[in-house]
Each structure stands twice: as C-alpha cells, then as structure tokens.
C-alpha cells in the first residue's frame, strides 16, 4: 500500500530542501559572477576602443543566442579535454554566471545610456577622467534603474538552475526527478518542487521591492 499524501510529503520535503539549498547557492554564486562579467561587458560595449566593443558584442551575441543548457554541457564536456576537472557545482556556477553576465550586460548598458550625456560632458569639463566620471557620476545613478530588471534576471536564474541537473548536480529539480523516478508519484513530487521554486522567487521579489522602496525614500 502506497503512503498517503502527507506521509509521502513528510519524507519528500527534507530531500527537496537539501536540493533547494544547493539551488540557492547556485543562484547567488552564478549571479555574483554574472554581475562582474556583466559590468565589464557593459563598459566594454560603450567603450571607444573598437576591439573592446567587438569582444563584448561577440560575447553578448553568442551567449544570448544559444541555449543555456548547451552552454552548460559544452563547458562540462570541454574542460576535461584541456586537463581541467572541476566539481559539478563549480561547472554549474561558472556556466550560469557566464550566461547571466550577457543579460546583465544589456541591463547595465541600457541604464548607463539612459543617463543624460550632458552629465558626462560636465564631469569631463571639471577635469575628471572618463573612468572617474563613470565611477563617481554615472554608475551611482544606475543602481535604482537596474534594480527591477536585475531582480527579474535573478528570478530567471533561480529557475535556470534546474538545467544544471544535466551534469549530475543534486539541486532541487534533479532531486525531484530522482524521487519521481523511484516512486512514480508525479503529482505530489512536482507540486512540492513547484512550491519550493515559488517560495524562493517570492522571497527574492519581496526583498527587491523593499530595497526599491528604501531607495525611493533616500531620493
């Protein structure tokens, strides 16, 4: 006799919770990498140097134009060919970080270019270098403008972590898939997997909304 819903859920939830912890670690680790890569790529895309613009444009175009799963599998399969063996978690963080960086680059670039060009000209006329003007005048103004789209990217990234299960990492989705393969209890398994994902995205959105309100108060 199969266990009832609550009895089955009691055994399932701790297993999914362990996967959810890995999912959270994946999300924030890859988002941190994506922020760094995205900022660098955004600045390169608006730089005067043609090689920098070309390299950044190529990165953004290739990453945004190919599926994240293909990028994960390519990185996972290619690294050993160069004698580099990394844990599945590290491969997942790197692949998702590289993927996220391309989207974050466009978010930051759009925010920078939405700021009146006269501010850069005024800063330069006061003797600031381009880098100083960007760091002291332009970039501080992009924070509030980038917050909503960055939160959207973070939420999307949370859901994209399910793709890393393809390289045998035991995150939330893979743990759910293993339970289903063992029990064939589809309704309960995927219901609780969905609840975990929904809880994470709701919490992220709530934190972002609070940050946005605090920025509005400061302004």
Backbone as a chain_set.jsonl record, in Angstrom:
{"seq": "XXXXXXXXXXXXXXXXXXXXXXXXXXXXXXXXXXXXXXXXXXXXXXXXXXXXXXXXXXXXXXXXXXXXXXXXXXXXXXXXXXXXXXXXXXXXXXXXXXXXXXXXXXXXXXXXXXXXXXXXXXXXXXXXXXXXXXXXXXXXXXXXXXXXXXXXXXXXXXXXXXXXXXXXXXXXXXXXXXXXXXXXXXXXXXXXXXXXXXXXXXXXXXXXXXXXXXXXXXX", "coords": {"N": [[0.842, -1.206, 0.0], [0.57, 2.161, -0.919], [2.015, 5.101, 0.609], [0.081, 7.781, 2.102], [-0.769, 11.194, 1.048], [0.301, 13.147, 2.893], [2.037, 11.635, 4.42], [3.821, 10.754, 2.483], [4.746, 13.258, 1.653], [6.033, 14.129, 3.94], [8.364, 12.628, 3.985], [9.423, 13.418, 1.579], [9.855, 16.239, 1.53], [12.195, 17.006, 3.164], [14.235, 15.952, 1.543], [13.935, 17.404, -0.826], [14.416, 19.912, 0.24], [17.144, 19.871, 0.796], [18.109, 19.875, -1.801], [17.133, 22.372, -2.533], [18.729, 24.098, -1.06], [21.175, 23.821, -2.381], [20.361, 24.873, -4.813], [19.893, 27.578, -4.131], [22.511, 28.342, -3.444], [23.753, 27.952, -5.916], [22.354, 29.869, -7.417], [23.016, 32.43, -6.254], [25.794, 32.35, -6.347], [26.342, 32.154, -9.124], [25.047, 34.473, -9.932], [26.607, 36.457, -8.777], [28.988, 36.15, -10.235], [27.931, 36.742, -12.726], [27.222, 39.452, -12.387], [29.739, 40.699, -12.204], [30.921, 40.002, -14.699], [28.946, 41.075, -16.34], [29.028, 43.845, -15.778], [31.619, 44.472, -16.66], [31.407, 43.743, -19.378], [29.361, 45.488, -20.186], [30.563, 48.022, -19.876], [32.602, 47.712, -21.708], [31.135, 47.535, -24.051], [30.298, 50.112, -24.492], [32.598, 51.429, -24.757], [35.289, 53.382, -26.248], [37.185, 52.0, -27.598], [37.55, 49.943, -30.345], [38.277, 47.12, -30.514], [37.581, 46.275, -27.878], [34.82, 46.801, -27.836], [34.003, 45.09, -29.887], [34.714, 42.558, -28.878], [33.099, 42.417, -26.576], [30.55, 42.643, -27.731], [30.507, 40.294, -29.24], [30.61, 38.346, -27.226], [28.155, 38.858, -25.833], [26.295, 38.443, -27.909], [26.737, 35.749, -28.709], [26.265, 34.293, -26.316], [23.639, 35.064, -25.605], [22.375, 34.116, -27.8], [22.415, 31.357, -27.813], [21.257, 28.274, -26.307], [21.047, 27.991, -22.733], [21.389, 25.459, -21.632], [22.929, 24.142, -23.548], [25.279, 25.605, -23.302], [26.04, 24.928, -20.683], [26.483, 22.145, -20.943], [28.488, 22.195, -22.866], [30.607, 23.482, -21.532], [30.995, 21.705, -19.422], [31.732, 19.408, -20.815], [33.939, 20.264, -22.292], [36.033, 21.225, -20.651], [37.457, 18.972, -19.384], [38.852, 18.051, -21.618], [40.927, 19.775, -21.837], [42.423, 19.117, -19.741], [41.337, 19.99, -17.368], [39.58, 19.455, -14.532], [36.685, 19.935, -12.864], [34.483, 20.256, -10.001], [30.98, 19.362, -10.212], [29.304, 21.356, -9.198], [30.875, 23.689, -9.366], [31.233, 23.877, -12.129], [28.573, 24.319, -12.858], [28.027, 26.816, -11.594], [29.881, 28.482, -12.911], [29.054, 28.229, -15.617], [26.362, 29.145, -15.562], [26.863, 31.676, -14.542], [28.368, 32.871, -16.597], [26.423, 32.838, -18.573], [24.396, 34.439, -17.41], [25.773, 36.838, -17.186], [25.811, 37.944, -19.767], [23.202, 38.833, -20.151], [22.907, 40.574, -18.009], [24.775, 42.454, -18.758], [23.483, 43.82, -20.829], [21.412, 44.978, -19.398], [22.772, 46.754, -17.666], [24.152, 48.319, -19.536], [22.023, 49.56, -20.912], [20.963, 51.067, -18.814], [23.071, 52.832, -18.229], [23.265, 54.252, -20.64], [20.865, 55.532, -20.594], [21.135, 57.703, -19.038], [21.527, 61.205, -18.975], [23.698, 62.479, -21.388], [24.946, 64.842, -21.029], [25.803, 64.969, -18.426], [28.109, 63.442, -18.261], [29.716, 64.967, -19.961], [29.838, 67.339, -18.499], [31.199, 66.466, -16.23], [33.642, 65.766, -17.361], [34.483, 68.247, -18.198], [35.12, 69.378, -15.818], [37.507, 68.339, -15.258], [37.678, 65.656, -14.679], [38.673, 62.293, -15.38], [37.604, 59.89, -17.89], [37.117, 57.429, -16.634], [36.935, 58.208, -13.936], [34.685, 59.891, -14.006], [32.761, 58.065, -14.798], [32.782, 56.294, -12.618], [32.202, 57.96, -10.394], [30.049, 59.615, -11.063], [28.244, 58.592, -13.102], [27.786, 55.692, -12.811], [26.81, 55.456, -10.072], [24.217, 56.427, -10.393], [22.928, 54.499, -11.789], [22.049, 52.453, -10.181], [19.369, 52.378, -9.052], [17.913, 52.289, -11.405], [18.641, 49.892, -12.525], [17.801, 47.98, -10.735], [15.057, 46.73, -10.766], [15.09, 45.21, -13.327], [17.354, 43.627, -12.799], [16.521, 42.091, -10.652], [14.544, 40.612, -11.926], [16.203, 39.134, -13.609], [17.594, 37.676, -11.68], [15.542, 36.107, -10.612], [14.859, 34.639, -12.903], [17.256, 33.302, -13.198], [17.26, 31.713, -10.93], [15.32, 29.828, -11.629], [16.558, 28.769, -13.864], [18.563, 27.251, -12.771], [17.731, 24.674, -12.656], [18.599, 23.467, -14.935], [21.166, 22.648, -14.48], [21.085, 20.208, -13.373], [21.552, 18.455, -15.386], [24.236, 17.854, -15.415], [24.576, 16.135, -13.374], [24.389, 17.319, -10.872], [23.053, 17.621, -7.658], [20.659, 19.44, -7.363], [17.574, 21.218, -6.68], [15.64, 20.52, -8.729], [16.719, 18.169, -9.871], [16.765, 16.47, -7.644], [14.017, 16.244, -7.222], [13.303, 14.964, -9.608], [14.602, 12.514, -9.303], [13.221, 11.431, -7.123], [10.689, 11.151, -8.271], [11.294, 9.269, -10.3], [11.78, 7.084, -8.747], [9.458, 6.653, -7.275], [7.213, 7.231, -8.815], [5.284, 9.066, -8.183], [3.969, 11.518, -9.4], [2.268, 13.826, -9.132], [2.413, 14.724, -6.398], [5.193, 15.0, -6.09], [6.06, 16.932, -8.061], [4.423, 18.998, -7.371], [5.426, 19.819, -4.84], [8.041, 20.469, -5.571], [7.495, 22.666, -7.205], [6.405, 24.37, -5.277], [8.65, 24.933, -3.694], [10.301, 26.31, -5.569], [8.604, 28.474, -6.115], [8.43, 29.671, -3.589], [11.066, 30.575, -3.245], [11.331, 32.46, -5.341], [9.325, 34.292, -4.699], [10.23, 35.294, -2.246], [12.631, 36.519, -3.077], [11.586, 38.517, -4.779], [10.137, 40.016, -2.921], [12.156, 40.995, -1.246], [13.522, 42.57, -3.088], [11.555, 44.478, -3.696], [11.374, 45.796, -1.277], [13.951, 46.896, -1.099], [13.826, 48.63, -3.261], [11.875, 50.434, -2.423], [13.205, 51.565, -0.252], [15.256, 52.896, -1.556], [13.787, 54.806, -2.92], [12.863, 56.345, -0.804], [15.257, 57.435, 0.148], [15.904, 59.06, -1.979]], "CA": [[0.0, 0.0, 0.0], [1.358, 3.387, -1.008], [1.745, 6.075, 1.676], [-0.796, 8.881, 1.747], [-0.132, 12.434, 0.604], [1.099, 13.802, 3.925], [3.127, 10.733, 4.796], [4.793, 10.839, 1.39], [5.326, 14.605, 1.675], [6.921, 14.226, 5.1], [9.658, 12.066, 3.584], [9.893, 14.104, 0.37], [10.248, 17.634, 1.749], [13.609, 17.17, 3.544], [15.088, 15.653, 0.388], [13.86, 18.57, -1.71], [15.028, 21.055, 0.928], [18.596, 19.795, 0.566], [18.32, 20.347, -3.17], [16.851, 23.809, -2.582], [19.919, 24.789, -0.548], [22.131, 23.849, -3.498], [19.81, 25.812, -5.798], [20.165, 28.94, -3.648], [23.955, 28.566, -3.585], [23.993, 28.104, -7.355], [21.771, 31.13, -7.878], [23.768, 33.608, -5.823], [27.16, 32.236, -6.854], [26.368, 32.496, -10.544], [24.638, 35.872, -10.082], [27.785, 37.278, -8.457], [29.857, 36.097, -11.415], [27.238, 37.46, -13.788], [27.324, 40.895, -12.147], [31.094, 41.142, -12.562], [31.063, 39.899, -16.154], [28.004, 41.994, -16.967], [29.537, 45.214, -15.661], [32.773, 44.593, -17.564], [30.926, 43.699, -20.762], [28.602, 46.713, -20.458], [31.518, 49.119, -20.055], [33.314, 47.474, -22.972], [30.225, 47.775, -25.172], [30.168, 51.551, -24.746], [33.952, 51.997, -24.79], [35.718, 53.922, -27.535], [38.065, 51.019, -28.232], [36.836, 49.021, -31.229], [38.46, 45.719, -30.099], [36.793, 46.006, -26.675], [33.405, 46.74, -28.226], [33.789, 43.889, -30.695], [34.779, 41.388, -27.994], [31.902, 42.417, -25.725], [29.398, 42.357, -28.587], [30.567, 38.87, -29.583], [30.226, 37.607, -26.012], [26.721, 39.017, -25.582], [25.543, 37.837, -29.01], [26.863, 34.284, -28.667], [25.622, 33.747, -25.117], [22.194, 35.276, -25.684], [21.851, 33.425, -28.978], [22.492, 29.899, -27.669], [20.569, 27.831, -25.089], [21.866, 27.848, -21.527], [21.723, 24.043, -21.444], [24.051, 23.852, -24.451], [26.474, 26.216, -22.702], [26.42, 24.11, -19.528], [27.035, 20.878, -21.421], [29.742, 22.486, -23.569], [31.643, 23.742, -20.528], [31.202, 20.456, -18.685], [32.43, 18.453, -21.666], [35.173, 20.798, -22.885], [37.11, 21.422, -19.678], [38.335, 17.805, -19.244], [39.702, 17.913, -22.799], [42.098, 20.627, -21.59], [43.034, 18.661, -18.498], [40.744, 20.7, -16.225], [38.453, 18.726, -13.952], [36.06, 20.729, -11.804], [33.25, 19.677, -9.454], [29.764, 19.728, -10.948], [28.796, 22.633, -8.688], [31.694, 24.769, -9.925], [30.876, 23.981, -13.547], [27.256, 24.942, -12.929], [28.141, 28.229, -11.234], [30.586, 29.181, -13.991], [28.232, 28.262, -16.832], [25.233, 30.052, -15.353], [27.402, 33.024, -14.383], [28.699, 33.367, -17.938], [25.151, 33.075, -19.252], [23.725, 35.586, -16.803], [26.556, 38.038, -17.455], [25.431, 38.536, -21.051], [21.929, 39.537, -19.964], [23.166, 41.693, -17.102], [25.499, 43.463, -19.537], [22.5, 44.635, -21.54], [20.685, 45.756, -18.388], [23.633, 47.851, -17.213], [24.419, 49.205, -20.681], [20.827, 50.373, -21.145], [20.841, 52.026, -17.71], [24.104, 53.861, -18.406], [22.948, 55.082, -21.801], [19.643, 56.301, -20.342], [21.516, 58.899, -18.28], [21.823, 62.345, -19.845], [25.109, 62.553, -21.767], [25.487, 66.108, -20.549], [26.447, 64.774, -17.129], [29.482, 63.008, -18.547], [30.43, 66.116, -20.52], [30.089, 68.278, -17.403], [32.245, 65.883, -15.384], [34.917, 65.861, -18.077], [34.877, 69.658, -18.224], [35.656, 69.686, -14.49], [38.829, 67.738, -15.146], [37.64, 64.224, -14.379], [38.919, 61.362, -16.473], [36.408, 59.113, -18.242], [36.904, 56.421, -15.591], [36.473, 58.885, -12.72], [33.311, 60.346, -14.231], [31.9, 56.883, -14.809], [32.715, 55.728, -11.272], [31.657, 58.881, -9.396], [28.84, 60.316, -11.505], [27.302, 57.812, -13.91], [27.412, 54.392, -12.243], [25.925, 55.54, -8.9], [22.838, 56.707, -10.792], [22.333, 53.334, -12.458], [21.604, 51.449, -9.218], [17.91, 52.277, -8.973], [17.376, 51.942, -12.72], [18.923, 48.491, -12.851], [17.301, 47.057, -9.717], [13.961, 45.848, -11.2], [15.497, 44.177, -14.29], [18.3, 42.693, -12.186], [15.723, 41.139, -9.872], [13.953, 39.699, -12.909], [17.269, 38.225, -14.031], [17.877, 36.782, -10.558], [14.435, 35.144, -10.562], [15.042, 33.739, -14.048], [18.432, 32.485, -12.91], [16.825, 30.706, -9.955], [14.642, 28.759, -12.367], [17.515, 28.15, -14.791], [19.44, 26.306, -12.072], [17.245, 23.315, -12.914], [19.346, 22.92, -16.07], [22.449, 22.112, -14.026], [20.878, 18.796, -13.079], [22.055, 17.675, -16.52], [25.614, 17.431, -15.143], [24.523, 15.271, -12.188], [24.402, 18.059, -9.612], [21.803, 17.359, -6.944], [19.908, 20.622, -6.963], [16.166, 20.967, -6.388], [14.942, 19.83, -9.806], [17.227, 16.8, -10.011], [16.267, 15.693, -6.511], [12.622, 15.934, -7.505], [13.251, 13.987, -10.693], [15.008, 11.217, -8.76], [12.11, 10.926, -6.319], [9.643, 10.709, -9.194], [11.743, 8.047, -10.97], [11.749, 5.981, -7.783], [8.127, 6.438, -6.691], [6.174, 7.499, -9.811], [4.268, 9.945, -7.582], [4.21, 12.763, -10.138], [1.502, 14.975, -8.632], [2.972, 15.229, -5.145], [6.599, 15.39, -6.267], [6.226, 18.19, -8.795], [3.747, 20.042, -6.594], [6.339, 20.333, -3.83], [9.146, 21.136, -6.277], [6.975, 23.982, -7.607], [6.258, 25.177, -4.062], [9.983, 25.407, -3.318], [10.713, 27.351, -6.519], [7.741, 29.641, -5.916], [8.829, 30.318, -2.337], [12.327, 31.294, -3.46], [11.133, 33.628, -6.2], [8.511, 35.266, -3.964], [11.115, 35.928, -1.267], [13.526, 37.418, -3.817], [10.81, 39.668, -5.242], [9.788, 40.829, -1.754], [13.376, 41.7, -0.834], [13.789, 43.601, -4.093], [10.567, 45.545, -3.535], [11.755, 46.567, -0.09], [15.126, 47.684, -1.464], [13.402, 49.707, -4.159], [11.191, 51.445, -1.602], [14.207, 52.267, 0.555], [15.954, 53.813, -2.455], [12.88, 55.922, -3.195], [12.847, 57.19, 0.397], [16.526, 58.161, 0.198], [15.883, 60.1, -3.006]], "C": [[0.875, 1.254, 0.0], [1.021, 4.336, 0.144], [0.829, 7.184, 1.177], [-0.012, 10.143, 1.417], [0.79, 13.007, 1.668], [2.254, 12.932, 4.387], [4.23, 10.767, 3.742], [5.508, 12.19, 1.416], [6.317, 14.769, 2.82], [8.311, 13.685, 4.784], [10.272, 12.837, 2.419], [10.503, 15.469, 0.674], [11.699, 17.793, 2.2], [14.572, 16.918, 2.387], [15.098, 16.831, -0.584], [14.526, 19.785, -1.075], [16.541, 21.055, 0.754], [18.936, 20.256, -0.844], [18.097, 21.839, -3.298], [18.028, 24.621, -2.064], [20.968, 24.905, -1.645], [21.665, 24.836, -4.564], [20.085, 27.258, -5.4], [21.645, 29.274, -3.802], [24.33, 28.765, -5.048], [23.541, 29.473, -7.843], [22.651, 32.318, -7.52], [25.225, 33.55, -6.265], [27.259, 32.65, -8.306], [25.952, 33.943, -10.775], [25.8, 36.807, -9.778], [28.756, 37.308, -9.631], [29.233, 36.894, -12.555], [27.303, 38.965, -13.628], [28.686, 41.431, -12.565], [31.273, 41.128, -14.074], [30.158, 40.901, -16.865], [28.474, 43.431, -16.921], [30.705, 45.434, -16.617], [32.31, 44.647, -19.013], [30.161, 44.965, -21.128], [29.533, 47.89, -20.708], [32.297, 48.956, -21.349], [32.427, 47.793, -24.173], [30.054, 49.257, -25.481], [31.533, 52.235, -24.786], [34.281, 52.53, -26.178], [36.57, 52.926, -28.307], [37.253, 50.028, -29.061], [37.044, 47.56, -30.831], [37.647, 45.356, -28.854], [35.312, 45.886, -27.006], [33.104, 45.461, -28.986], [33.773, 42.636, -29.822], [33.524, 41.289, -27.129], [30.65, 42.091, -26.529], [29.347, 40.879, -28.954], [30.109, 38.02, -28.405], [28.72, 37.659, -25.797], [25.897, 38.306, -26.652], [25.563, 36.32, -28.937], [26.099, 33.699, -27.484], [24.107, 33.904, -25.178], [21.564, 34.495, -26.828], [21.908, 31.912, -28.916], [21.836, 29.478, -26.355], [21.523, 27.661, -23.91], [22.282, 26.399, -21.306], [22.899, 23.639, -22.324], [25.344, 24.412, -23.867], [26.971, 25.401, -21.505], [27.092, 22.82, -19.983], [28.365, 21.09, -22.133], [30.876, 22.71, -22.578], [31.998, 22.466, -19.774], [32.004, 19.451, -19.512], [33.779, 18.933, -22.154], [36.319, 20.879, -21.891], [38.006, 20.196, -19.505], [39.263, 17.592, -20.435], [40.964, 18.763, -22.689], [42.775, 20.27, -20.265], [42.504, 19.343, -17.257], [39.521, 19.926, -15.744], [37.919, 19.505, -12.757], [34.836, 20.004, -11.263], [32.032, 20.167, -10.232], [29.219, 21.082, -10.495], [29.557, 23.799, -9.302], [31.383, 24.98, -11.393], [29.53, 24.688, -13.699], [27.294, 26.428, -12.632], [28.806, 29.017, -12.354], [29.702, 29.323, -15.224], [27.061, 29.223, -16.682], [25.695, 31.49, -15.17], [27.745, 33.658, -15.718], [27.427, 33.698, -18.703], [24.468, 34.327, -18.718], [24.446, 36.889, -17.112], [26.165, 38.732, -18.745], [24.134, 39.335, -20.93], [22.096, 40.747, -19.038], [23.906, 42.813, -17.824], [24.53, 44.389, -20.262], [21.696, 45.503, -20.576], [21.5, 46.979, -17.969], [23.903, 48.833, -18.343], [23.23, 50.129, -20.926], [20.663, 51.431, -20.056], [21.844, 53.162, -17.859], [23.722, 54.81, -19.533], [21.652, 55.871, -21.627], [19.926, 57.588, -19.567], [21.957, 59.997, -19.25], [23.328, 62.445, -20.118], [25.764, 63.839, -21.278], [26.193, 65.967, -19.211], [27.891, 64.308, -17.297], [30.305, 64.18, -19.071], [30.77, 67.128, -19.429], [31.21, 67.772, -16.5], [33.61, 65.996, -16.052], [35.417, 67.298, -18.104], [35.447, 70.113, -16.88], [37.005, 69.02, -14.243], [38.843, 66.268, -14.784], [38.015, 63.414, -15.613], [37.624, 60.614, -16.772], [36.08, 58.114, -17.136], [36.386, 57.053, -14.305], [35.02, 59.332, -12.855], [32.341, 59.172, -14.206], [31.697, 56.355, -13.388], [31.982, 56.642, -10.289], [30.299, 59.475, -9.779], [27.815, 59.376, -12.137], [26.84, 56.536, -13.213], [26.54, 54.494, -10.988], [24.457, 55.784, -9.255], [22.148, 55.504, -11.425], [21.732, 52.342, -11.476], [20.09, 51.268, -9.227], [17.316, 51.849, -10.311], [17.58, 50.469, -13.055], [18.271, 47.513, -11.884], [16.15, 46.173, -10.204], [14.388, 44.811, -12.242], [16.51, 43.192, -13.729], [17.571, 41.667, -11.326], [15.053, 40.133, -10.802], [14.979, 38.68, -13.388], [17.597, 37.228, -12.926], [16.792, 35.713, -10.426], [14.556, 34.14, -11.704], [16.205, 32.789, -13.813], [18.093, 31.385, -11.906], [16.164, 29.529, -10.663], [15.591, 28.041, -13.321], [18.46, 27.174, -14.101], [18.992, 24.865, -12.284], [18.006, 22.653, -14.056], [20.637, 22.247, -15.632], [22.313, 20.658, -13.589], [21.375, 17.896, -14.192], [23.481, 17.197, -16.302], [25.699, 16.729, -13.785], [24.656, 16.018, -10.867], [23.043, 17.916, -8.935], [21.187, 18.655, -6.425], [18.432, 20.24, -6.859], [15.482, 20.134, -7.466], [15.408, 18.382, -9.934], [16.765, 15.917, -8.849], [14.809, 15.303, -6.705], [12.485, 14.871, -8.578], [13.625, 12.589, -10.195], [13.9, 10.6, -7.908], [11.005, 10.403, -7.224], [10.022, 9.397, -9.875], [11.652, 6.835, -10.042], [10.33, 5.647, -7.328], [6.983, 6.539, -7.693], [5.003, 8.287, -9.222], [4.442, 11.338, -8.179], [3.531, 13.963, -9.489], [2.143, 15.574, -7.385], [4.392, 15.749, -5.326], [6.721, 16.751, -6.915], [5.458, 19.328, -8.148], [4.715, 20.653, -5.592], [7.568, 20.989, -4.446], [8.717, 22.547, -6.674], [6.837, 24.91, -6.408], [7.605, 25.75, -3.633], [10.452, 26.518, -4.257], [9.903, 28.627, -6.31], [8.137, 30.4, -4.658], [10.099, 31.137, -2.525], [12.117, 32.558, -4.278], [10.297, 34.702, -5.504], [9.367, 36.012, -2.947], [12.048, 36.92, -1.953], [12.793, 38.678, -4.262], [10.449, 40.592, -4.086], [10.99, 41.631, -1.266], [13.677, 42.843, -1.797], [12.827, 44.773, -3.957], [10.91, 46.423, -2.338], [12.971, 47.442, -0.381], [14.74, 48.875, -2.331], [12.701, 50.814, -3.383], [12.188, 52.238, -0.768], [15.0, 53.253, -0.294], [15.096, 55.029, -2.763], [12.836, 56.888, -2.016], [14.112, 58.037, 0.468], [16.57, 59.28, -0.825], [14.964, 61.24, -2.599]], "O": [[1.795, 1.39, 0.808], [-0.12, 4.375, 0.605], [0.8, 7.491, -0.015], [1.217, 10.176, 1.489], [1.945, 13.322, 1.378], [3.329, 13.439, 4.708], [5.416, 10.803, 4.067], [6.722, 12.262, 1.226], [7.323, 15.465, 2.684], [9.315, 14.219, 5.257], [11.494, 12.901, 2.286], [11.553, 15.814, 0.132], [12.393, 18.655, 1.661], [15.598, 17.587, 2.266], [16.149, 17.206, -1.102], [15.133, 20.598, -1.773], [17.151, 22.111, 0.585], [19.934, 20.945, -1.055], [18.78, 22.508, -4.073], [18.301, 25.71, -2.567], [21.58, 25.959, -1.819], [22.476, 25.552, -5.151], [20.467, 28.071, -6.241], [21.992, 30.371, -4.242], [25.129, 29.641, -5.378], [24.252, 30.148, -8.587], [22.993, 33.123, -8.385], [25.832, 34.588, -6.529], [28.152, 33.409, -8.682], [26.44, 34.583, -11.707], [25.964, 37.832, -10.44], [29.284, 38.364, -9.982], [29.923, 37.629, -13.261], [27.426, 39.688, -14.617], [28.783, 42.481, -13.199], [31.719, 42.112, -14.664], [30.549, 41.502, -17.866], [28.342, 44.162, -17.902], [30.775, 46.456, -17.3], [32.763, 45.491, -19.786], [30.288, 45.467, -22.245], [29.322, 48.666, -21.64], [32.617, 49.942, -22.014], [32.916, 48.268, -25.198], [29.704, 49.621, -26.604], [31.62, 53.461, -24.842], [33.631, 52.173, -27.161], [36.664, 53.001, -29.532], [36.369, 49.353, -28.535], [36.071, 46.807, -30.808], [37.088, 44.262, -28.776], [34.63, 44.984, -26.521], [32.076, 44.822, -28.761], [32.927, 41.76, -29.998], [32.955, 40.209, -26.97], [29.786, 41.348, -26.064], [28.273, 40.278, -28.978], [29.319, 37.09, -28.566], [28.081, 36.625, -25.602], [24.911, 37.64, -26.337], [24.526, 35.674, -29.087], [25.367, 32.721, -27.636], [23.373, 32.976, -24.839], [20.36, 34.242, -26.824], [21.495, 31.241, -29.862], [21.854, 30.24, -25.388], [22.666, 27.237, -24.079], [23.392, 26.133, -20.847], [23.768, 22.881, -21.894], [26.388, 23.762, -23.932], [28.174, 25.209, -21.335], [28.146, 22.447, -19.467], [29.269, 20.263, -22.021], [31.978, 22.191, -22.759], [33.171, 22.189, -19.523], [32.849, 18.732, -18.979], [34.674, 18.126, -22.406], [37.467, 20.625, -22.256], [39.227, 20.354, -19.479], [40.341, 17.018, -20.286], [41.956, 18.5, -23.37], [43.593, 21.028, -19.744], [43.136, 19.292, -16.203], [38.546, 19.769, -16.479], [38.621, 19.705, -11.766], [34.213, 19.221, -11.98], [32.051, 21.243, -10.829], [28.731, 21.863, -11.311], [28.952, 24.79, -9.713], [31.28, 26.115, -11.857], [29.368, 25.55, -14.562], [26.666, 27.219, -13.335], [28.345, 30.103, -12.708], [29.609, 30.403, -15.807], [26.797, 30.027, -17.577], [25.009, 32.423, -15.59], [27.454, 34.831, -15.952], [27.356, 34.711, -19.398], [24.017, 35.174, -19.489], [23.808, 37.928, -17.281], [26.18, 39.96, -18.823], [23.993, 40.393, -21.542], [21.501, 41.801, -19.259], [23.688, 43.989, -17.535], [24.735, 45.602, -20.302], [21.342, 46.635, -20.904], [20.984, 48.095, -17.921], [23.884, 50.045, -18.132], [23.401, 51.332, -21.124], [20.269, 52.562, -20.342], [21.504, 54.325, -17.64], [23.842, 56.028, -19.396], [21.365, 56.774, -22.413], [19.06, 58.455, -19.455], [22.669, 59.737, -20.22], [24.13, 62.49, -19.186], [26.985, 63.912, -21.134], [27.085, 66.753, -18.893], [28.78, 64.731, -16.559], [31.455, 64.365, -18.672], [31.856, 67.706, -19.43], [32.062, 68.544, -16.061], [34.61, 66.284, -15.395], [36.622, 67.545, -18.042], [36.167, 71.109, -16.809], [37.572, 69.124, -13.156], [39.913, 65.688, -14.6], [37.714, 63.8, -16.742], [36.664, 60.691, -16.006], [34.923, 57.964, -16.745], [35.498, 56.501, -13.655], [34.225, 59.17, -11.93], [31.241, 59.272, -13.663], [30.58, 56.011, -13.0], [31.225, 56.162, -9.445], [29.495, 59.799, -8.906], [26.648, 59.372, -11.745], [25.64, 56.32, -13.041], [25.612, 53.699, -10.837], [23.561, 55.395, -8.506], [20.927, 55.493, -11.579], [20.973, 51.465, -11.888], [19.587, 50.156, -9.386], [16.321, 51.125, -10.343], [16.784, 49.874, -13.782], [18.194, 46.321, -12.185], [16.246, 44.953, -10.072], [14.083, 43.631, -12.071], [16.529, 42.032, -14.14], [17.964, 40.501, -11.281], [15.0, 38.941, -10.499], [14.662, 37.502, -13.553], [17.851, 36.057, -13.208], [17.092, 34.55, -10.159], [14.379, 32.938, -11.503], [16.146, 31.617, -14.182], [18.58, 30.261, -12.021], [16.422, 28.372, -10.332], [15.446, 26.842, -13.559], [19.094, 26.355, -14.766], [19.783, 23.937, -12.111], [18.057, 21.426, -14.144], [21.149, 21.371, -16.329], [23.314, 19.954, -13.45], [21.598, 16.705, -13.976], [23.905, 16.231, -16.936], [26.744, 16.727, -13.134], [25.0, 15.417, -9.849], [22.004, 18.076, -9.576], [21.191, 18.932, -5.225], [18.088, 19.061, -6.943], [14.815, 19.147, -7.155], [14.591, 17.474, -10.087], [16.417, 14.753, -9.049], [14.409, 14.181, -6.397], [11.646, 13.977, -8.47], [13.031, 11.597, -10.619], [13.666, 9.392, -7.964], [10.448, 9.334, -6.975], [9.183, 8.509, -10.019], [11.47, 5.705, -10.495], [10.029, 4.492, -7.027], [5.903, 5.998, -7.458], [3.873, 8.188, -9.701], [4.996, 12.231, -7.537], [4.158, 15.009, -9.316], [2.387, 16.779, -7.32], [4.754, 16.797, -4.792], [7.402, 17.632, -6.392], [5.795, 20.496, -8.347], [4.817, 21.877, -5.501], [8.085, 21.965, -3.901], [9.472, 23.505, -6.504], [7.12, 26.104, -6.51], [7.693, 26.917, -3.252], [10.945, 27.549, -3.8], [10.453, 29.728, -6.326], [8.175, 31.63, -4.658], [10.201, 32.258, -2.026], [12.662, 33.612, -3.948], [10.535, 35.893, -5.699], [9.243, 37.228, -2.803], [12.236, 38.035, -1.468], [13.321, 39.783, -4.135], [10.452, 41.813, -4.243], [10.861, 42.804, -0.914], [14.04, 43.943, -1.38], [13.23, 45.929, -4.086], [10.753, 47.643, -2.384], [13.02, 48.597, 0.041], [15.255, 49.98, -2.162], [12.909, 51.997, -3.654], [12.034, 53.448, -0.597], [15.378, 54.322, 0.185], [15.602, 56.147, -2.859], [12.779, 58.103, -2.204], [14.053, 59.218, 0.809], [17.184, 60.321, -0.593], [14.818, 62.211, -3.342]]}, "num_chains": 1, "name": "protein.A"}
